[in-house]
C-alpha cells in the first residue's frame, strides 16, 4: 500500500488525452491505434496516493487531473536524477515578479 502524499507536494501525473477511437483520421495507421497520452508535473491540490486520480496545479497555474505516478519527479534528459526544489521556487518567484505580483 502506498503512502499518502500531502497537498502542495511537487508530483507528476499521467492522463489519456484522446482514446484511439477519438483520434483524427489524418495520422499514420500505427499512431491511430494508440491513445494520445500526456505526463504533467505540478503541485498536488489535495492529498493522494500513487495510482489515484488527483488534481494538480502546474507552475503556469493550470489545474489538471490525472493519475498520480511520481513524487518529486526528476528530469531524465541527461543531467542526472536530481530534484532541486529551490530552483523550481526561483522560477515561480521570477514569474510573479515579472507579472508585478508581491
C-alpha positions as CSV (number, residue, x, y, z in Angstrom):
1,X,0.0,0.0,0.0
2,X,1.5,3.4,-0.9
3,X,1.8,6.3,1.4
4,X,-0.4,9.4,1.2
5,X,1.2,12.3,-0.5
6,X,0.5,15.7,1.1
7,X,-1.2,18.6,-0.7
8,X,1.4,21.0,-2.1
9,X,3.9,18.3,-2.9
10,X,5.5,18.5,-6.4
11,X,4.3,15.5,-8.4
12,X,3.8,14.1,-11.9
13,X,0.5,12.8,-13.3
14,X,-0.4,10.7,-16.4
15,X,-3.5,11.1,-18.4
16,X,-5.1,9.9,-21.6
17,X,-6.0,13.0,-23.7
18,X,-7.6,11.0,-26.6
19,X,-8.6,7.4,-26.9
20,X,-7.6,5.7,-30.1
21,X,-11.2,6.0,-31.5
22,X,-11.2,9.7,-30.8
23,X,-8.0,10.5,-32.8
24,X,-8.2,12.2,-36.1
25,X,-8.1,10.3,-39.4
26,X,-5.1,12.3,-40.7
27,X,-2.4,10.5,-38.8
28,X,-0.5,7.3,-39.6
29,X,-2.3,4.0,-39.1
30,X,0.0,2.8,-36.3
31,X,-0.5,6.1,-34.4
32,X,-4.3,5.8,-34.7
33,X,-4.2,2.5,-32.8
34,X,-2.8,4.0,-29.5
35,X,-4.1,6.7,-27.2
36,X,-2.7,10.2,-27.1
37,X,-1.1,10.5,-23.6
38,X,0.4,13.3,-21.5
39,X,2.6,13.4,-18.4
40,X,2.4,16.7,-16.5
41,X,4.2,18.0,-13.4
42,X,2.7,20.3,-10.8
43,X,1.7,20.7,-7.2
44,X,-1.0,18.5,-5.5
45,X,-4.1,20.4,-4.7
46,X,-5.3,17.7,-2.2
47,X,-3.6,14.7,-0.7
48,X,-3.5,11.5,-2.7
49,X,-1.7,8.2,-3.3
50,X,0.3,6.8,-6.2
51,X,-2.3,5.3,-8.7
52,X,-5.1,7.6,-7.6
53,X,-6.7,10.3,-9.7
54,X,-5.6,13.7,-8.3
55,X,-5.8,17.4,-9.2
56,X,-2.6,19.3,-9.6
57,X,-1.7,23.0,-10.3
58,X,1.2,23.5,-12.8
59,X,3.8,26.2,-12.5
60,X,1.8,28.1,-15.1
61,X,-1.2,27.8,-12.8
62,X,-3.2,25.4,-14.9
63,X,-5.3,22.8,-13.0
64,X,-5.2,19.3,-14.4
65,X,-6.5,16.0,-13.2
66,X,-4.7,12.7,-13.8
67,X,-3.3,9.5,-12.3
68,X,-0.6,10.3,-9.7
69,X,2.6,8.5,-10.9
70,X,5.6,10.2,-9.2
71,X,6.5,12.3,-6.2
72,X,9.3,14.9,-6.6
73,X,9.8,13.8,-10.2
74,X,13.2,14.4,-11.9
75,X,14.1,15.3,-15.4
76,X,15.7,12.4,-17.3
77,X,17.2,14.0,-20.3
78,X,20.8,13.6,-19.4
79,X,21.5,15.9,-16.4
80,X,21.1,13.3,-13.7
81,X,18.2,12.4,-11.4
82,X,18.3,15.4,-9.1
83,X,15.2,17.2,-7.8
84,X,16.0,20.8,-7.0
85,X,13.1,22.4,-5.2
86,X,15.0,25.7,-4.7
87,X,15.4,26.1,-8.5
88,X,11.7,25.4,-9.0
89,X,10.8,28.0,-6.5
90,X,13.1,30.6,-8.1
91,X,11.4,30.1,-11.4
92,X,7.9,30.5,-9.9
93,X,9.0,33.6,-7.9
94,X,10.5,35.2,-11.0
95,X,7.3,34.7,-12.9
96,X,5.4,36.5,-10.1
97,X,7.9,39.4,-10.1
98,X,7.6,39.7,-13.9
99,X,3.8,39.9,-13.5
100,X,4.1,42.6,-10.9
101,X,2.8,40.4,-8.1
102,X,4.0,40.8,-4.5
